[in-house]
Amino acid sequence: MQNRMLAQGPLHRADGMLSESGFALSPIKDYDRRHLKAPRHRVKEWDYYLVMNPSCALGLTVSDMGCMGLDSLSFIDFETLSQRLVSRMSWMPLGKKNLPASSVQGVTRAVGKDYEFTFRVGGGQRQLYGHMYDFGGPNRPLLFDIVLEDPRQDSMVIVTPFENKPNQFVYKRNVSCLPAEGRVIWQDREYIFSPAASSGTLNWGRGVWPYRAQWYWGSASGIIAGRAFGLNIGRGFGDTSRATENMLFYGGIASKLSQVTIEAPENGQVNNMKPWQVRDDAGRLALAFTPIIDHDARISFGPLGARRHEVFGHYNGQAVLDDGTKLEVKELLGFLEKVKNRW
């Protein structure tokens, strides 16, 4: 059952339970960590941006996972198939990073030795700027300054509980098809992002969930028949019996999908660089995903850690909107990821 939330209001009731669960097309629920019935070290908050064009991708993360803080910068060059990820971790931030309670406005900042990230949201834009002076080693900096236009459009919003765990939940908003303009300077080269060929994706989340968790997530943005097309697919994050996070976006309008299967290639063992298959349960989505590069990230911090395969590539196939319109998807740039976390 896909339960659409329509009522604006607080995410939690006075007793700390979720006021409602399901999906929405805008962030209609107000998050306030003071209302959570969970220890501070179990509260997880993050802002993640991915900016892509046919040449490269820039990934930016600022997160406060209660027991661990994580600030990450990744850069992938699709032409040379080179990649690099640098993560800075801190112990027990417990909410002190002061991430905004809203995905619509606010300022997210991360400052540490040799790096600084700022995400400034408001006025119809998302400004991402900062640096990591030792991204490639001593005196090998990466600098970025990018503006994402944030037009009024539908987005994927989901509130999911965890089965038999009344105080655990995920409140997540993903936004696709954000026109991007700006630049990255890395290794004496300037990478230019222009709105005609570049787009950004936001993954904003707040929640409380078990120490061990794993999920799939896929996203893409591009142009089909002169209009912006995006997709957001995923599974594994909480009890999705009320709603899933699977949506298509065309011209700023969302079309809701129910269950989607994401099949990683297997032949005795998983090989992420072979084609993947993506299907929904109603015959409205049939895509083959052909990888370009596997961005394999591993993080270990005492008893905490994560393994993330963020596989970039192209989607090809067919998608059907809510009104029955059939779209041919050809060489749509995006990614699929598999994540296992311990924190």
N, C-alpha and C positions, 0 to 999 in steps of 0.2 A: 504494500500500500504506500502510495506517495502522498504524504500529508503536507499540504502547503500551508505555511504560517502566514497569516494576514494581519494579525494584531500587533501594532507598535507597543513597546513597553519593555520592562526589565527582563533580562534573561533569566533571573532567579526570583523565586518567591521569598517572602520574609523568612521561611524556615530553611532556606538554602537549597531547595529542590528546584529543578528546571520549571519555568513557567509553561513551557511548550517545547515540543521537538518536531522536527520536520525540515522542509526546505523553504527558501524564500528567494526573491530576485533582487533584493536589496537588504542592507543590514538593519532590519527593523527592530532587532533586540539590542538593548543597552547592557553592555558588560560592565560589571563593577566587582573587582576582585575582593572587596570587603564583604561581599555577600556569599563567598564561597565557604563551604563547610569542609575544608581540607587543610592539612598542614602546609605552611608556606613552601616547604621544600618539594611539594608535589604539584604546585601550580606551574603551568607551562604557558609561555607567551612568546610569540615570534612574529617577525616581519621578514618576508623573503621576496626579493624581486629578481626576475630573470629578464634580461634585455637581449634580443637576438636580431640578427640579420643574416643573409646568406653566407657572410664571411666569418662571423664570430658570435660568441655568446658571453655575456657577463652575468655572473650570479652573485647576489649580495644577501647576506643573512645577518640579522641582529636578533638574538634570542636570549630570553631569561627563562631557563627551565627549572627554576627553583633551586635544585641541588647543583646546577651547573649553568654557567653563562657561556654562550658560544657566539663569536663573531667570525664570519667567514667571507672570503672573497675568492671567487673562482673565475678563470678566464679560459675559454676554449677557442682555438683558431681552427675553423673547419677546412681552410685551404691547406694548411700544413699538418693538420691532425695533431697539433700539439695542445697540451692542456696543463693547467696548474691550479692547485687549490691550497690556500693557506688559511688555517683556522686558529683563532686565539681563544683559549678557554680560561674560565675563572671558576673558583670554587664557591658554592653557596651564595649566589647573588640575592636570592630570596625576595625578588621583586624590586631590588634597589636600582635596576636599570631604568625603571619608570617608563616602560613602553606605553604608548597611548592606549586608552580604553576604546578608542574609535578607529575604524579603518577609513573614515571619511575626512578627518582632519587631525592635525597634531604633528609633533616633531619627534622622530626617533633618532637618537645619537648613540654612537659607540666610540669610545676614545680609549686608546691604550698605547703601549710603547710602539712608536713608529707607524701608527695608523689612526685614522679617524674617518668614520662614515656618518653622513647625515641624510635622513629621508624627511623631507619637508612637504606636508600634504595640506592642500587647501586651495581655494580659488580656481578649481578646475584643473589643477596640475599636481604632479608628483615630482618633486625635484630631488634627484639623487646625486650627491657629490661627495668626494672624499679622496683618500689616498691610502696606500700602504707602501711606505718607503723601502721596505726590505722584502717586497713580494717575491722577487727572484733571487734573494740573497742580499748581503750588504750592498747598499747604494745601487740597488736595481729596483726602482719604484714602479708602481702602477698608479696612475691617476685617472679619475673618471668624473665626468660632469654631464649628466643626462637629464632631460626633462621629458616626462611622460604626460601627454595630454590625457585628461581624465574626463571624457565626455559623459553626459547622462545616458547610461545604457544599463541593460540588465547585467547582473553578475550572479555567480553561484554562491549562495549562502546556505549553510546547513548547520543545524543543531542536532547532535546525536548523543544519546546516553550510552553507557556501557551496561550490558546485561548483568543484573544482580549486583550492581555497584551504584547505589543511588546518588552518591556524591561525585561520580565521575562523568565527564562529558567532553565533547569537542564542539566549539563554536568557531566556524571557519568561513572565510570569505575568499573566493578566488575571482580575479578579474582578468579577462583576456582582452586582446586587441587594443592595447593602449599605444597609440602612435608615439614613437620615440625619436628624439632629436638630441644630438650631443656627440661626445667623443670619449674615447679611451686612449691613453698614451701608455704604451708598454713596449719595452725593448727597442727604443728609438723609432717606434712606428706610431702613427696616429690612425686609429680606427674610427671611421665616421659613421654615425647613425643618423639616417635621414628618415622622416616620416613615411616617405613613399615605399621604403623597403624594410623598415625596422619596426619592431613592436615589443612591448613590455607585458609581463604577466606579474600579477601580485598574488601571493599566497600569505594571507593574514590569519593567524589563529590564536585562540586562547582556550585553555582547558585544563582538565585534570584526568590523567589516565594511568593504566598500570605501568609498572617498572619495565616490563617487556611488551613491545608493540611492533607490529609490522604492517605494511600496507603497500599498495600500488597507487601510483598517480600518473596521469598523462595529461598533456596540454599542448595546444598548438594555436597559432594565429596566422592569418594570411588573407588573401583576397580571392573570392570566387565570383565570377560574373560581375565584377566591378564593385562588390560590396564586401565589407569586412566579415570574415568567417572565423570562428574560434570553436574549440571544443575543450571540455574539462571532463575527465573520466577518472574514476578511482574506486577502490574497494579496500575494506579492511580496517577502517577507522571507526570503531564503535559499533553499536547495534543499528544497522541501517534498515531495519524492518519498516520504519516509519517513512524513510526517504533516503535516497542515495544522492551523491554529488554529481551525477552524470547529466551533463547538459551540452547542447549545441547552441551557438550564437551566430545569428546572421543579421547583418544590418542593425546590430544593437539589441535585437529581440531574442530572448531565450526560448529554446524548445527543450522540454524535459524528457529525459530517458529514464527508464527504470533500472534494471540490473544490467551490468556490462561485464563481460568476461575478458580478461587480458591474459593471453596465453604466451608465455615466454617460450622460446624454442628449446626443445629438449631432445636429446638423443643419447640416453644414458646419463648425461649430465647437462646442466643448463649452459647454453651458449648464447650470450646476450647479443652477439653480433650477427646472428642469423635472423631472418624475418620473423616478426611477431604477428599475432592475429588478434584483432579487436572486434567483438560482436556484442550486440545487445539482445535481450530476450524477446523483442517484438519484431525483429527483422528490419529495423530502421537504421542500423549502423553496421557496416561491413567494411573493415579497413585492414589493409596490410601495412605494417610499419617496417620500413627498411632502415637499419641503423647506419649511421656514419661513424660514430665514436662512442665508446663507453666511458663516461666520466665516473670512475670508480673511486669513491671516497671512503676512507676508514678513519674513525676517530676513537681513541682510547684514552680514558682519564680515570685511572683506578678502576673501581667497579662499574664505571659508566662507559658507554661506548655506542658506536653506531656503524653500520655498514650500508652504504648507499650506492646503488648503481643508477646513475642518471644517464640514460642512453638517448643520445640525440640522433635524429634521422628524419625521414619523410613518410607521411601518411598518404596512401592511395586507396581509393575505393568509392563507396557511396554512403551518403547520409540523407535521411528523410526528416524534414522539419515537421512540427506539429500540424501545419496546414496541408501536409501531403506533398509539399515541394521536394523534388529529388535533386540533390546536388552531387555533381561529380567532383570528388576530391582528388587533385593531382599534385604530387610533389609538394605537399603542405609541410613546411618545416615545423618540427616540434620535438617533444621528448616523451619518453616513458621511464618511470623510475620504480625501483623496488628498494624498500627501506626496512631494515631491522634495527630497532633501537633498544638500548638498556639505559634508561634514566628516569 
